[in-house]
């Protein structure tokens, strides 16, 4: 079975944050990149681009700037879990 993985990312927020978007657990790509929603098949940033008519949220610096500008905080609800690859439906707990 998979090992227990501890969430490696800090919550992203500042004193002006007004909106909190909660995820479950970061993908492998996000854990490697060190920021939320970095898997290329994840639609998170493309959806925000459409909703806010934003452009080029295709790198972490642009994403962080966008989030701060729009007072959006990001965090996940799980501190640790077992997960196969990046598939949320495989999440289990010890």
N, C-alpha and C positions, 0 to 999 in steps of 0.2 A: 504494500500500500504506500501511498505518497507520504512524505514527511510533513510535519506541521510547519507551515511557513508563517513567519511573523511579518506583519505589514511594515514595509520599510520607509514609507513616505510620511512626511509631516503633513498636517492639514494645511491647506493654502487659504489664507485669509489675512485681512488687516483690520484696523480699527473702523474702517468705513464700510466693511462688508454688511450687506443687508439681505442677500439671497444666499441660502445654503443649498448646494446640490450634493446629495449623498449617493455614493456608489456602493458597491459590495466589497470588492477586493481588486487591487490593480493587476492587470495582465502582466505576463512575462515581459513584454516589450515596455510597458510602463515602469515596471520594477527596474529594468536595465537602464532605461532613459532617465529615471528619477523624477517623473512627473506623470500626472493623471491622463488617462485616455490617449495613449500613444500608439496603440495598435492601429495599423493603417486601415483595417476593416471596421473599426469602431466609428460610428457616424456622429459622435458627440460634437466634435469641433465643426463639422459641416452643418449640423443642425443649428448651432449657435451662429454661424456665419449667416445662415438664411434668416433666422429670427431677428438678428440685430443688424442685418445688412452690412456685415463686416467683411473684410477682405483678408485673405492670406493668414489664416490662423494655422499655418502649417509648420510652425516651429515653437519651441517652448517659450522663448522670450516674447514672441508676439502673443501667445496664449496668456501668459502671466499679465502682460500689459492690458490686454482686453479684459481679463477678469477684474483687475483692479479698477479700470475705467468704469466698468459696469457694476461694481460693488458685489461681485460674486465670489463666494467661498466654496471650496471643494474639500470633501473628506469622504472617507469610506466608513461603513458601519462595522466591519469586521477587523479585529485586531490581529487575529491569527486563525488559520484554518488549514485543512487539507484541501488541495485543489489539483485536478489533473490539467496540465497545461494552463490554459487561461479560461477554461470552460466553467462558467458560474453554476451550471446544473450539476457539476461534479463536486461542488463544495460540500465538505463534511467537517465535523468537529470531533475532537478526541473524546 
